[in-house]
Amino acid sequence: MESTTPPETSSPPEEAASELIQQLEQDRAWLLEQIDRGRWSEFRLDLAALERELGQLLRRAAEQRPADR
């Protein structure tokens, strides 16, 4: 019988954090691409500010996590 525990709860916290940071980096790249293509032009300045803040947050999070072994 298979475990009913979701995969994200079975990984160590450091691994889960790394996966989350990676996913958020991908989301940030997608957002930046959409901004560059001219989507949501009425929100461009706000979205660009959000993208910059997200980038700073992700850099700090990556610096705080333990180095991969």
PDB file of N, CA, C and O in Angstrom:
ATOM      1  N   MET A   1       0.835  -1.180   0.000  1.00  0.00           N
ATOM      2  CA  MET A   1       0.000   0.000   0.000  1.00  0.00           C
ATOM      3  C   MET A   1       0.881   1.245   0.000  1.00  0.00           C
ATOM      4  O   MET A   1       1.874   1.311   0.724  1.00  0.00           O
ATOM      5  N   GLU A   2       0.514   2.226  -0.813  1.00  0.00           N
ATOM      6  CA  GLU A   2       1.297   3.446  -0.906  1.00  0.00           C
ATOM      7  C   GLU A   2       1.018   4.376   0.262  1.00  0.00           C
ATOM      8  O   GLU A   2      -0.067   4.367   0.844  1.00  0.00           O
ATOM      9  N   SER A   3       2.007   5.167   0.585  1.00  0.00           N
ATOM     10  CA  SER A   3       1.854   6.149   1.655  1.00  0.00           C
ATOM     11  C   SER A   3       0.903   7.255   1.210  1.00  0.00           C
ATOM     12  O   SER A   3       0.888   7.642   0.041  1.00  0.00           O
ATOM     13  N   THR A   4       0.119   7.751   2.142  1.00  0.00           N
ATOM     14  CA  THR A   4      -0.790   8.856   1.830  1.00  0.00           C
ATOM     15  C   THR A   4      -0.183  10.200   2.194  1.00  0.00           C
ATOM     16  O   THR A   4      -0.828  11.237   2.037  1.00  0.00           O
ATOM     17  N   THR A   5       1.056  10.190   2.679  1.00  0.00           N
ATOM     18  CA  THR A   5       1.739  11.425   3.028  1.00  0.00           C
ATOM     19  C   THR A   5       2.157  12.145   1.759  1.00  0.00           C
ATOM     20  O   THR A   5       2.794  11.542   0.896  1.00  0.00           O
ATOM     21  N   PRO A   6       1.811  13.437   1.622  1.00  0.00           N
ATOM     22  CA  PRO A   6       2.241  14.183   0.434  1.00  0.00           C
ATOM     23  C   PRO A   6       3.760  14.228   0.350  1.00  0.00           C
ATOM     24  O   PRO A   6       4.425  14.294   1.384  1.00  0.00           O
ATOM     25  N   PRO A   7       4.330  14.195  -0.863  1.00  0.00           N
ATOM     26  CA  PRO A   7       5.787  14.183  -1.021  1.00  0.00           C
ATOM     27  C   PRO A   7       6.477  15.359  -0.353  1.00  0.00           C
ATOM     28  O   PRO A   7       7.574  15.204   0.184  1.00  0.00           O
ATOM     29  N   GLU A   8       5.850  16.549  -0.377  1.00  0.00           N
ATOM     30  CA  GLU A   8       6.522  17.720   0.185  1.00  0.00           C
ATOM     31  C   GLU A   8       6.709  17.639   1.688  1.00  0.00           C
ATOM     32  O   GLU A   8       7.592  18.307   2.224  1.00  0.00           O
ATOM     33  N   THR A   9       5.904  16.838   2.394  1.00  0.00           N
ATOM     34  CA  THR A   9       6.077  16.714   3.834  1.00  0.00           C
ATOM     35  C   THR A   9       7.101  15.653   4.184  1.00  0.00           C
ATOM     36  O   THR A   9       7.564  15.603   5.323  1.00  0.00           O
ATOM     37  N   SER A  10       7.470  14.799   3.229  1.00  0.00           N
ATOM     38  CA  SER A  10       8.427  13.749   3.519  1.00  0.00           C
ATOM     39  C   SER A  10       9.867  14.202   3.266  1.00  0.00           C
ATOM     40  O   SER A  10      10.799  13.523   3.696  1.00  0.00           O
ATOM     41  N   SER A  11      10.072  15.329   2.583  1.00  0.00           N
ATOM     42  CA  SER A  11      11.415  15.803   2.338  1.00  0.00           C
ATOM     43  C   SER A  11      11.897  16.656   3.502  1.00  0.00           C
ATOM     44  O   SER A  11      11.107  17.278   4.212  1.00  0.00           O
ATOM     45  N   PRO A  12      13.206  16.669   3.676  1.00  0.00           N
ATOM     46  CA  PRO A  12      13.763  17.518   4.730  1.00  0.00           C
ATOM     47  C   PRO A  12      13.411  18.984   4.459  1.00  0.00           C
ATOM     48  O   PRO A  12      13.234  19.380   3.307  1.00  0.00           O
ATOM     49  N   PRO A  13      13.311  19.778   5.511  1.00  0.00           N
ATOM     50  CA  PRO A  13      12.952  21.198   5.322  1.00  0.00           C
ATOM     51  C   PRO A  13      13.885  21.939   4.361  1.00  0.00           C
ATOM     52  O   PRO A  13      13.431  22.793   3.599  1.00  0.00           O
ATOM     53  N   GLU A  14      15.174  21.624   4.389  1.00  0.00           N
ATOM     54  CA  GLU A  14      16.119  22.306   3.497  1.00  0.00           C
ATOM     55  C   GLU A  14      15.811  21.992   2.037  1.00  0.00           C
ATOM     56  O   GLU A  14      15.891  22.864   1.172  1.00  0.00           O
ATOM     57  N   GLU A  15      15.457  20.733   1.775  1.00  0.00           N
ATOM     58  CA  GLU A  15      15.130  20.332   0.402  1.00  0.00           C
ATOM     59  C   GLU A  15      13.834  21.001  -0.051  1.00  0.00           C
ATOM     60  O   GLU A  15      13.731  21.472  -1.184  1.00  0.00           O
ATOM     61  N   ALA A  16      12.862  21.039   0.830  1.00  0.00           N
ATOM     62  CA  ALA A  16      11.590  21.686   0.506  1.00  0.00           C
ATOM     63  C   ALA A  16      11.804  23.171   0.237  1.00  0.00           C
ATOM     64  O   ALA A  16      11.208  23.729  -0.684  1.00  0.00           O
ATOM     65  N   ALA A  17      12.649  23.810   1.038  1.00  0.00           N
ATOM     66  CA  ALA A  17      12.937  25.233   0.839  1.00  0.00           C
ATOM     67  C   ALA A  17      13.624  25.457  -0.500  1.00  0.00           C
ATOM     68  O   ALA A  17      13.310  26.411  -1.211  1.00  0.00           O
ATOM     69  N   SER A  18      14.560  24.582  -0.845  1.00  0.00           N
ATOM     70  CA  SER A  18      15.252  24.703  -2.128  1.00  0.00           C
ATOM     71  C   SER A  18      14.284  24.557  -3.294  1.00  0.00           C
ATOM     72  O   SER A  18      14.369  25.292  -4.277  1.00  0.00           O
ATOM     73  N   GLU A  19      13.367  23.607  -3.177  1.00  0.00           N
ATOM     74  CA  GLU A  19      12.380  23.405  -4.231  1.00  0.00           C
ATOM     75  C   GLU A  19      11.457  24.619  -4.357  1.00  0.00           C
ATOM     76  O   GLU A  19      11.120  25.037  -5.464  1.00  0.00           O
ATOM     77  N   LEU A  20      11.054  25.179  -3.221  1.00  0.00           N
ATOM     78  CA  LEU A  20      10.194  26.359  -3.233  1.00  0.00           C
ATOM     79  C   LEU A  20      10.911  27.552  -3.863  1.00  0.00           C
ATOM     80  O   LEU A  20      10.329  28.267  -4.678  1.00  0.00           O
ATOM     81  N   ILE A  21      12.149  27.762  -3.493  1.00  0.00           N
ATOM     82  CA  ILE A  21      12.931  28.863  -4.070  1.00  0.00           C
ATOM     83  C   ILE A  21      13.063  28.678  -5.573  1.00  0.00           C
ATOM     84  O   ILE A  21      12.921  29.635  -6.333  1.00  0.00           O
ATOM     85  N   GLN A  22      13.334  27.456  -6.003  1.00  0.00           N
ATOM     86  CA  GLN A  22      13.462  27.184  -7.441  1.00  0.00           C
ATOM     87  C   GLN A  22      12.152  27.472  -8.174  1.00  0.00           C
ATOM     88  O   GLN A  22      12.166  28.081  -9.243  1.00  0.00           O
ATOM     89  N   GLN A  23      11.027  27.044  -7.614  1.00  0.00           N
ATOM     90  CA  GLN A  23       9.731  27.295  -8.242  1.00  0.00           C
ATOM     91  C   GLN A  23       9.438  28.790  -8.310  1.00  0.00           C
ATOM     92  O   GLN A  23       8.944  29.282  -9.325  1.00  0.00           O
ATOM     93  N   LEU A  24       9.737  29.503  -7.246  1.00  0.00           N
ATOM     94  CA  LEU A  24       9.498  30.948  -7.240  1.00  0.00           C
ATOM     95  C   LEU A  24      10.402  31.669  -8.232  1.00  0.00           C
ATOM     96  O   LEU A  24       9.993  32.661  -8.836  1.00  0.00           O
ATOM     97  N   GLU A  25      11.632  31.179  -8.405  1.00  0.00           N
ATOM     98  CA  GLU A  25      12.529  31.748  -9.424  1.00  0.00           C
ATOM     99  C   GLU A  25      11.936  31.567 -10.818  1.00  0.00           C
ATOM    100  O   GLU A  25      11.996  32.473 -11.649  1.00  0.00           O
ATOM    101  N   GLN A  26      11.365  30.389 -11.066  1.00  0.00           N
ATOM    102  CA  GLN A  26      10.729  30.139 -12.363  1.00  0.00           C
ATOM    103  C   GLN A  26       9.522  31.053 -12.552  1.00  0.00           C
ATOM    104  O   GLN A  26       9.316  31.595 -13.639  1.00  0.00           O
ATOM    105  N   ASP A  27       8.732  31.225 -11.508  1.00  0.00           N
ATOM    106  CA  ASP A  27       7.574  32.118 -11.584  1.00  0.00           C
ATOM    107  C   ASP A  27       8.005  33.560 -11.826  1.00  0.00           C
ATOM    108  O   ASP A  27       7.368  34.289 -12.586  1.00  0.00           O
ATOM    109  N   ARG A  28       9.084  33.962 -11.177  1.00  0.00           N
ATOM    110  CA  ARG A  28       9.612  35.317 -11.357  1.00  0.00           C
ATOM    111  C   ARG A  28      10.071  35.520 -12.800  1.00  0.00           C
ATOM    112  O   ARG A  28       9.798  36.560 -13.399  1.00  0.00           O
ATOM    113  N   ALA A  29      10.766  34.530 -13.356  1.00  0.00           N
ATOM    114  CA  ALA A  29      11.225  34.622 -14.743  1.00  0.00           C
ATOM    115  C   ALA A  29      10.038  34.730 -15.697  1.00  0.00           C
ATOM    116  O   ALA A  29      10.065  35.509 -16.650  1.00  0.00           O
ATOM    117  N   TRP A  30       8.996  33.943 -15.431  1.00  0.00           N
ATOM    118  CA  TRP A  30       7.790  34.005 -16.264  1.00  0.00           C
ATOM    119  C   TRP A  30       7.144  35.383 -16.176  1.00  0.00           C
ATOM    120  O   TRP A  30       6.732  35.941 -17.193  1.00  0.00           O
ATOM    121  N   LEU A  31       7.053  35.934 -14.974  1.00  0.00           N
ATOM    122  CA  LEU A  31       6.463  37.261 -14.793  1.00  0.00           C
ATOM    123  C   LEU A  31       7.275  38.311 -15.550  1.00  0.00           C
ATOM    124  O   LEU A  31       6.706  39.168 -16.226  1.00  0.00           O
ATOM    125  N   LEU A  32       8.585  38.247 -15.439  1.00  0.00           N
ATOM    126  CA  LEU A  32       9.443  39.201 -16.138  1.00  0.00           C
ATOM    127  C   LEU A  32       9.263  39.085 -17.652  1.00  0.00           C
ATOM    128  O   LEU A  32       9.218  40.094 -18.356  1.00  0.00           O
ATOM    129  N   GLU A  33       9.162  37.866 -18.140  1.00  0.00           N
ATOM    130  CA  GLU A  33       8.944  37.660 -19.574  1.00  0.00           C
ATOM    131  C   GLU A  33       7.613  38.284 -20.016  1.00  0.00           C
ATOM    132  O   GLU A  33       7.541  38.924 -21.065  1.00  0.00           O
ATOM    133  N   GLN A  34       6.579  38.095 -19.222  1.00  0.00           N
ATOM    134  CA  GLN A  34       5.269  38.668 -19.555  1.00  0.00           C
ATOM    135  C   GLN A  34       5.315  40.197 -19.552  1.00  0.00           C
ATOM    136  O   GLN A  34       4.728  40.840 -20.422  1.00  0.00           O
ATOM    137  N   ILE A  35       6.001  40.767 -18.589  1.00  0.00           N
ATOM    138  CA  ILE A  35       6.147  42.226 -18.530  1.00  0.00           C
ATOM    139  C   ILE A  35       6.879  42.716 -19.773  1.00  0.00           C
ATOM    140  O   ILE A  35       6.464  43.691 -20.399  1.00  0.00           O
ATOM    141  N   ASP A  36       7.978  42.033 -20.131  1.00  0.00           N
ATOM    142  CA  ASP A  36       8.762  42.421 -21.307  1.00  0.00           C
ATOM    143  C   ASP A  36       7.963  42.311 -22.605  1.00  0.00           C
ATOM    144  O   ASP A  36       8.214  43.056 -23.552  1.00  0.00           O
ATOM    145  N   ARG A  37       7.015  41.397 -22.654  1.00  0.00           N
ATOM    146  CA  ARG A  37       6.171  41.236 -23.844  1.00  0.00           C
ATOM    147  C   ARG A  37       5.031  42.248 -23.894  1.00  0.00           C
ATOM    148  O   ARG A  37       4.281  42.290 -24.869  1.00  0.00           O
ATOM    149  N   GLY A  38       4.898  43.059 -22.854  1.00  0.00           N
ATOM    150  CA  GLY A  38       3.884  44.102 -22.863  1.00  0.00           C
ATOM    151  C   GLY A  38       2.545  43.702 -22.280  1.00  0.00           C
ATOM    152  O   GLY A  38       1.571  44.444 -22.408  1.00  0.00           O
ATOM    153  N   ARG A  39       2.478  42.548 -21.643  1.00  0.00           N
ATOM    154  CA  ARG A  39       1.214  42.144 -21.015  1.00  0.00           C
ATOM    155  C   ARG A  39       0.934  43.021 -19.808  1.00  0.00           C
ATOM    156  O   ARG A  39       1.845  43.494 -19.127  1.00  0.00           O
ATOM    157  N   TRP A  40      -0.329  43.219 -19.569  1.00  0.00           N
ATOM    158  CA  TRP A  40      -0.789  43.977 -18.407  1.00  0.00           C
ATOM    159  C   TRP A  40      -0.105  45.350 -18.327  1.00  0.00           C
ATOM    160  O   TRP A  40       0.369  45.761 -17.268  1.00  0.00           O
ATOM    161  N   SER A  41      -0.067  46.030 -19.443  1.00  0.00           N
ATOM    162  CA  SER A  41       0.658  47.300 -19.517  1.00  0.00           C
ATOM    163  C   SER A  41       0.193  48.313 -18.470  1.00  0.00           C
ATOM    164  O   SER A  41       0.987  49.129 -18.002  1.00  0.00           O
ATOM    165  N   GLU A  42      -1.085  48.264 -18.103  1.00  0.00           N
ATOM    166  CA  GLU A  42      -1.578  49.217 -17.103  1.00  0.00           C
ATOM    167  C   GLU A  42      -1.004  48.937 -15.707  1.00  0.00           C
ATOM    168  O   GLU A  42      -1.052  49.796 -14.825  1.00  0.00           O
ATOM    169  N   PHE A  43      -0.466  47.733 -15.519  1.00  0.00           N
ATOM    170  CA  PHE A  43       0.116  47.373 -14.226  1.00  0.00           C
ATOM    171  C   PHE A  43       1.632  47.221 -14.293  1.00  0.00           C
ATOM    172  O   PHE A  43       2.256  46.734 -13.350  1.00  0.00           O
ATOM    173  N   ARG A  44       2.220  47.637 -15.407  1.00  0.00           N
ATOM    174  CA  ARG A  44       3.646  47.398 -15.650  1.00  0.00           C
ATOM    175  C   ARG A  44       4.540  47.861 -14.508  1.00  0.00           C
ATOM    176  O   ARG A  44       5.400  47.104 -14.059  1.00  0.00           O
ATOM    177  N   LEU A  45       4.357  49.074 -14.035  1.00  0.00           N
ATOM    178  CA  LEU A  45       5.234  49.590 -12.982  1.00  0.00           C
ATOM    179  C   LEU A  45       5.084  48.798 -11.686  1.00  0.00           C
ATOM    180  O   LEU A  45       6.077  48.482 -11.032  1.00  0.00           O
ATOM    181  N   ASP A  46       3.858  48.481 -11.319  1.00  0.00           N
ATOM    182  CA  ASP A  46       3.632  47.704 -10.095  1.00  0.00           C
ATOM    183  C   ASP A  46       4.192  46.291 -10.225  1.00  0.00           C
ATOM    184  O   ASP A  46       4.805  45.778  -9.289  1.00  0.00           O
ATOM    185  N   LEU A  47       3.986  45.664 -11.375  1.00  0.00           N
ATOM    186  CA  LEU A  47       4.495  44.313 -11.583  1.00  0.00           C
ATOM    187  C   LEU A  47       6.022  44.291 -11.618  1.00  0.00           C
ATOM    188  O   LEU A  47       6.642  43.355 -11.114  1.00  0.00           O
ATOM    189  N   ALA A  48       6.622  45.311 -12.205  1.00  0.00           N
ATOM    190  CA  ALA A  48       8.085  45.386 -12.240  1.00  0.00           C
ATOM    191  C   ALA A  48       8.637  45.546 -10.824  1.00  0.00           C
ATOM    192  O   ALA A  48       9.653  44.941 -10.480  1.00  0.00           O
ATOM    193  N   ALA A  49       7.975  46.350 -10.012  1.00  0.00           N
ATOM    194  CA  ALA A  49       8.402  46.517  -8.616  1.00  0.00           C
ATOM    195  C   ALA A  49       8.250  45.205  -7.854  1.00  0.00           C
ATOM    196  O   ALA A  49       9.123  44.832  -7.071  1.00  0.00           O
ATOM    197  N   LEU A  50       7.150  44.515  -8.084  1.00  0.00           N
ATOM    198  CA  LEU A  50       6.931  43.215  -7.450  1.00  0.00           C
ATOM    199  C   LEU A  50       8.007  42.219  -7.867  1.00  0.00           C
ATOM    200  O   LEU A  50       8.529  41.481  -7.032  1.00  0.00           O
ATOM    201  N   GLU A  51       8.336  42.198  -9.142  1.00  0.00           N
ATOM    202  CA  GLU A  51       9.371  41.283  -9.648  1.00  0.00           C
ATOM    203  C   GLU A  51      10.713  41.582  -8.994  1.00  0.00           C
ATOM    204  O   GLU A  51      11.435  40.657  -8.621  1.00  0.00           O
ATOM    205  N   ARG A  52      11.060  42.859  -8.849  1.00  0.00           N
ATOM    206  CA  ARG A  52      12.332  43.233  -8.204  1.00  0.00           C
ATOM    207  C   ARG A  52      12.347  42.794  -6.737  1.00  0.00           C
ATOM    208  O   ARG A  52      13.337  42.239  -6.261  1.00  0.00           O
ATOM    209  N   GLU A  53      11.253  43.042  -6.031  1.00  0.00           N
ATOM    210  CA  GLU A  53      11.184  42.646  -4.620  1.00  0.00           C
ATOM    211  C   GLU A  53      11.257  41.132  -4.463  1.00  0.00           C
ATOM    212  O   GLU A  53      11.916  40.629  -3.552  1.00  0.00           O
ATOM    213  N   LEU A  54      10.587  40.414  -5.342  1.00  0.00           N
ATOM    214  CA  LEU A  54      10.640  38.957  -5.296  1.00  0.00           C
ATOM    215  C   LEU A  54      12.066  38.475  -5.543  1.00  0.00           C
ATOM    216  O   LEU A  54      12.531  37.548  -4.879  1.00  0.00           O
ATOM    217  N   GLY A  55      12.752  39.087  -6.479  1.00  0.00           N
ATOM    218  CA  GLY A  55      14.143  38.727  -6.750  1.00  0.00           C
ATOM    219  C   GLY A  55      15.030  38.948  -5.536  1.00  0.00           C
ATOM    220  O   GLY A  55      15.872  38.107  -5.220  1.00  0.00           O
ATOM    221  N   GLN A  56      14.848  40.069  -4.856  1.00  0.00           N
ATOM    222  CA  GLN A  56      15.635  40.342  -3.656  1.00  0.00           C
ATOM    223  C   GLN A  56      15.328  39.339  -2.552  1.00  0.00           C
ATOM    224  O   GLN A  56      16.235  38.852  -1.877  1.00  0.00           O
ATOM    225  N   LEU A  57      14.047  39.032  -2.372  1.00  0.00           N
ATOM    226  CA  LEU A  57      13.645  38.056  -1.365  1.00  0.00           C
ATOM    227  C   LEU A  57      14.263  36.690  -1.653  1.00  0.00           C
ATOM    228  O   LEU A  57      14.776  36.032  -0.748  1.00  0.00           O
ATOM    229  N   LEU A  58      14.213  36.273  -2.901  1.00  0.00           N
ATOM    230  CA  LEU A  58      14.754  34.963  -3.262  1.00  0.00           C
ATOM    231  C   LEU A  58      16.268  34.918  -3.091  1.00  0.00           C
ATOM    232  O   LEU A  58      16.807  33.893  -2.676  1.00  0.00           O
ATOM    233  N   ARG A  59      16.961  36.005  -3.402  1.00  0.00           N
ATOM    234  CA  ARG A  59      18.415  36.048  -3.177  1.00  0.00           C
ATOM    235  C   ARG A  59      18.734  35.902  -1.692  1.00  0.00           C
ATOM    236  O   ARG A  59      19.630  35.149  -1.312  1.00  0.00           O
ATOM    237  N   ARG A  60      17.989  36.634  -0.853  1.00  0.00           N
ATOM    238  CA  ARG A  60      18.226  36.538   0.597  1.00  0.00           C
ATOM    239  C   ARG A  60      17.911  35.136   1.109  1.00  0.00           C
ATOM    240  O   ARG A  60      18.651  34.598   1.933  1.00  0.00           O
ATOM    241  N   ALA A  61      16.830  34.546   0.633  1.00  0.00           N
ATOM    242  CA  ALA A  61      16.458  33.192   1.054  1.00  0.00           C
ATOM    243  C   ALA A  61      17.525  32.190   0.644  1.00  0.00           C
ATOM    244  O   ALA A  61      17.869  31.295   1.416  1.00  0.00           O
ATOM    245  N   ALA A  62      18.048  32.333  -0.563  1.00  0.00           N
ATOM    246  CA  ALA A  62      19.087  31.420  -1.039  1.00  0.00           C
ATOM    247  C   ALA A  62      20.364  31.576  -0.221  1.00  0.00           C
ATOM    248  O   ALA A  62      21.064  30.592   0.022  1.00  0.00           O
ATOM    249  N   GLU A  63      20.673  32.783   0.201  1.00  0.00           N
ATOM    250  CA  GLU A  63      21.868  33.020   1.020  1.00  0.00           C
ATOM    251  C   GLU A  63      21.708  32.443   2.423  1.00  0.00           C
ATOM    252  O   GLU A  63      22.694  32.023   3.028  1.00  0.00           O
ATOM    253  N   GLN A  64      20.492  32.415   2.948  1.00  0.00           N
ATOM    254  CA  GLN A  64      20.239  31.958   4.307  1.00  0.00           C
ATOM    255  C   GLN A  64      20.205  30.441   4.442  1.00  0.00           C
ATOM    256  O   GLN A  64      20.480  29.913   5.519  1.00  0.00           O
ATOM    257  N   ARG A  65      19.869  29.731   3.360  1.00  0.00           N
ATOM    258  CA  ARG A  65      19.767  28.275   3.477  1.00  0.00           C
ATOM    259  C   ARG A  65      21.161  27.671   3.534  1.00  0.00           C
ATOM    260  O   ARG A  65      22.111  28.227   2.983  1.00  0.00           O
ATOM    261  N   PRO A  66      21.276  26.524   4.205  1.00  0.00           N
ATOM    262  CA  PRO A  66      22.585  25.863   4.273  1.00  0.00           C
ATOM    263  C   PRO A  66      23.060  25.450   2.884  1.00  0.00           C
ATOM    264  O   PRO A  66      22.256  25.153   2.000  1.00  0.00           O
ATOM    265  N   ALA A  67      24.363  25.438   2.708  1.00  0.00           N
ATOM    266  CA  ALA A  67      24.938  25.048   1.415  1.00  0.00           C
ATOM    267  C   ALA A  67      24.612  23.585   1.131  1.00  0.00           C
ATOM    268  O   ALA A  67      24.597  22.750   2.036  1.00  0.00           O
ATOM    269  N   ASP A  68      24.352  23.291  -0.147  1.00  0.00           N
ATOM    270  CA  ASP A  68      24.084  21.916  -0.545  1.00  0.00           C
ATOM    271  C   ASP A  68      25.318  21.069  -0.307  1.00  0.00           C
ATOM    272  O   ASP A  68      26.448  21.509  -0.519  1.00  0.00           O
ATOM    273  N   ARG A  69      25.081  19.854   0.134  1.00  0.00           N
ATOM    274  CA  ARG A  69      26.226  18.980   0.439  1.00  0.00           C
ATOM    275  C   ARG A  69      26.505  18.053  -0.675  1.00  0.00           C
ATOM    276  O   ARG A  69      27.433  17.248  -0.590  1.00  0.00           O
TER     277      ARG A  69
END
